[in-house]
Amino acid sequence: MIDISVLPVTDADVEAIIDLARVVWYDTYPAIISRAQIEFMLAQRYTAARIRGELQQAGIWWDQAHVGTQLAGFACSLLTANHELKLDKIYVDPQHQGAGVGARLIAQVAEHARAAACTTLILAVNKHNERAIAAYRRHGFVVREAVCVDIGGGFVMDDFIMAKSLDTS
């Protein structure tokens, strides 16, 4: 059994998170979206200032998973206006995919949801990211709706919104 630890992201971890995001995005998305859109979205979502700002905000959680001393993945979750918890980001290093890292991060996010009295986890996933959709289904998520969101720069996010009810017992 692999030893996976999950801890909150700190200011000192931000650059490693940004680096891992780039690795995972270029492993996952070139067959799904253009390189220009990948760069646009990385620049939007993965700046040190943005992440550090989110680390200070109530209702947003950044978690990191380590296998031994190596950063293996991260997740960011946030409260929504509907009092659901949105799994906004979850990425696992390609070297550690399939080893339970994503499952441990999802479990941690579910704990944040329960602590915030949320009974539902939601997420958005690209409609063509079949590997991620299959993984989310294995964790009990179901497609709630399909959306196409203009994110600026001439780009859209063509996603499924998936949801998972949490056991509150």
QUIUR-V48063 format. One record per residue. N is the residue number from 0. RES is the residue in one small letter. PHI is phi in whole degrees, 0 to 359 (* if undefined). PSI is psi in degrees with one decimal (* if undefined). Layout:
# QUIUR-V48063
n/res/phi/psi
N/RES/PHI/PSI
N/RES/PHI/PSI
This chain:
# QUIUR-V48063
n/res/phi/psi
0/m/*/134.0
1/i/281/139.8
2/d/269/111.1
3/i/243/125.5
4/s/248/142.9
5/v/238/126.0
6/l/224/158.0
7/p/296/146.3
8/v/286/139.4
9/t/244/170.6
10/d/307/-38.3
11/a/293/-18.5
12/d/267/-9.8
13/v/301/-46.4
14/e/297/-38.8
15/a/294/-36.0
16/i/296/-45.7
17/i/299/-44.2
18/d/297/-43.1
19/l/293/-37.0
20/a/303/-45.8
21/r/299/-44.5
22/v/301/-49.1
23/v/292/-42.8
24/w/300/-42.9
25/y/284/-15.6
26/d/278/-32.1
27/t/262/-47.4
28/y/266/-15.4
29/p/302/-27.4
30/a/275/-5.4
31/i/247/-45.2
32/i/228/165.4
33/s/288/157.8
34/r/302/-38.6
35/a/298/-40.8
36/q/290/-37.4
37/i/301/-49.8
38/e/297/-41.0
39/f/300/-46.6
40/m/288/-37.8
41/l/298/-43.2
42/a/294/-32.5
43/q/288/-44.0
44/r/257/-18.6
45/y/234/58.7
46/t/257/149.8
47/a/301/-41.5
48/a/297/-42.8
49/r/295/-48.4
50/i/296/-45.8
51/r/299/-37.4
52/g/297/-42.6
53/e/293/-31.3
54/l/298/-24.7
55/q/268/-7.5
56/q/268/135.2
57/a/293/144.0
58/g/85/5.5
59/i/231/130.4
60/w/238/130.6
61/w/247/124.4
62/d/236/150.1
63/q/233/145.7
64/a/247/138.1
65/h/237/141.2
66/v/251/110.8
67/g/64/-125.8
68/t/260/1.2
69/q/268/131.2
70/l/297/121.7
71/a/246/-14.3
72/g/178/172.0
73/f/205/160.8
74/a/217/150.5
75/c/229/130.5
76/s/228/154.9
77/l/210/150.6
78/l/288/141.9
79/t/256/169.5
80/a/296/-24.1
81/n/271/11.2
82/h/57/40.6
83/e/251/162.6
84/l/256/124.5
85/k/264/123.4
86/l/281/92.9
87/d/281/-33.0
88/k/214/136.5
89/i/209/120.0
90/y/221/136.5
91/v/237/133.0
92/d/309/131.1
93/p/308/-31.0
94/q/292/-18.3
95/h/243/4.1
96/q/293/141.4
97/g/84/4.0
98/a/255/5.0
99/g/99/0.1
100/v/295/-47.8
101/g/299/-40.4
102/a/299/-42.1
103/r/294/-38.1
104/l/293/-42.4
105/i/298/-40.4
106/a/298/-40.5
107/q/295/-42.0
108/v/297/-40.2
109/a/299/-36.4
110/e/295/-41.4
111/h/300/-42.6
112/a/299/-48.3
113/r/298/-41.5
114/a/296/-28.2
115/a/266/9.9
116/a/63/30.9
117/c/268/143.6
118/t/250/-1.1
119/t/223/136.4
120/l/258/140.1
121/i/231/162.0
122/l/202/161.5
123/a/245/135.9
124/v/222/138.0
125/n/304/133.9
126/k/301/-20.9
127/h/257/4.4
128/n/270/73.6
129/e/298/-35.9
130/r/297/-45.4
131/a/291/-42.1
132/i/301/-44.1
133/a/298/-41.4
134/a/296/-43.6
135/y/296/-39.8
136/r/300/-41.0
137/r/299/-25.5
138/h/263/13.0
139/g/92/7.1
140/f/279/145.2
141/v/232/152.8
142/v/290/125.3
143/r/266/-41.9
144/e/196/167.4
145/a/249/137.7
146/v/223/155.0
147/c/227/112.1
148/v/246/127.2
149/d/286/121.3
150/i/253/8.2
151/g/91/171.6
152/g/65/15.2
153/g/82/13.5
154/f/246/154.5
155/v/230/157.6
156/m/253/114.4
157/d/259/92.3
158/d/237/160.8
159/f/261/140.6
160/i/264/122.1
161/m/248/149.7
162/a/225/152.4
163/k/220/125.4
164/s/281/140.4
165/l/261/139.1
166/d/290/121.7
167/t/258/7.1
168/s/279/*
